[in-house]
Amino acid sequence: MSYFRPAIDAMSGYVPGEQPPPGKFIKLNTNENPYPASSAVSRAIQAVLARGLERYPDPLAAGFRRRAGEVLGVDPDWILCGNGSDEILTILTRAFVGERQRLRLPYPSYILYRTLAEIQGADSEEVRFEQNWSLSDRFSAPAENLRLALLPNPNSPSGTMLSPERILELADRLPCPLLVDEAYVDFADANCLQLVAQNEKIMVSRSLSKSYALAGLRFGFLVAQPQIIEGLVKIKDSYNCDALSIAAATAAIDDQAWLAATRKKILATRDRLSAGMRQLGFDLVASQANFVWCPHPVAPVKPLYEQLKAQGILVRYMNYAGWGDGLRISVGSDDQIDACLGLLKSMI
Ligand SMILES: Cc1ncc(COP(=O)(O)O)c(C=O)c1O
């Protein structure tokens, strides 16, 4: 006999990317930043520790909302903070999608979305990307019980993007809110922040895990119109972000010079990785993220993943039913990427 809801019994659960003990691998599998975060982050954490942790944190992280609002040019009331942007996704699905209702997502994209629907006992409806990673109007078609659409932009695993104009078009036609998941947008040429004011249905989520090198901290946020934020506050845990992460995230977003310098290095290495993989015969589309999606037209890629791993380099092998497989390689430092390319060259 099971004590779980039938929806939970029926699901298998999301499996995150492998997190081996530090130092075991050159780690290029979960799109982390290879560089240490701004030094202002550890100073902010030390200052909180010096004050002590006996009090609860600010439930709405007002300090972060104020500073992020200034940096991004939005009112603090339009920001909701979360324990990683994954928590923002959880809050949204809990808020909008009930049992037997429908969540729409593109395919292939972030696998967690489907799990979030499963937890709700909801249906997920996948709309396939076209071969060139554009998305047809089927993504915005009205459908019965459709309550939320999730769209990573840039997408994972492809690293490709839809233009803000296209996203506005899709949102205008959708009968439900659209979350533009911008976990990787700091590595891209465009973003959708401006659209939030234009259409109440458009919400944008951001992560500090990748571009700010804080995956271990767990901090992300949502930008949406204030009446939406107000509703979402009812759902979140009272103290979903702790005092250390709020202070650290505020210091991180304050240091835009660090972000610009780090972004520049990562984009240069992304070019080097993309060129190297193309030379090895992989079939790449241009990436707007801090990873590169590498299917190969002829060589089986799973053995390459396994051989890389055996020699101390961990990349992500992804196999999407009905679409195909490939290696998703995070943009590490130049040395890490050179080591990866060198090994692959000896294998292909
Ligand atoms: C598309 C996408 N959205 C969100 C996340 C979650 O990021 P966070 O670390 O902020 O929870 C990831 C993490 O890999 C991702 O790939």
The ligand as an ORCA input file, in Angstrom:
! r2SCAN-3c Opt
* xyz 0 1
  C      16.689     26.050    -18.483
  C      17.014     26.056    -17.023
  N      16.235     26.721    -16.184
  C      16.478     26.754    -14.859
  C      17.550     26.085    -14.320
  C      17.718     26.089    -12.830
  O      18.668     26.955    -12.389
  P      18.832     27.291    -10.854
  O      20.189     26.828    -10.473
  O      18.675     28.786    -10.771
  O      17.761     26.592    -10.073
  C      18.402     25.369    -15.153
  C      19.540     24.630    -14.567
  O      20.236     23.887    -15.156
  C      18.135     25.351    -16.539
  O      18.905     24.648    -17.373
*
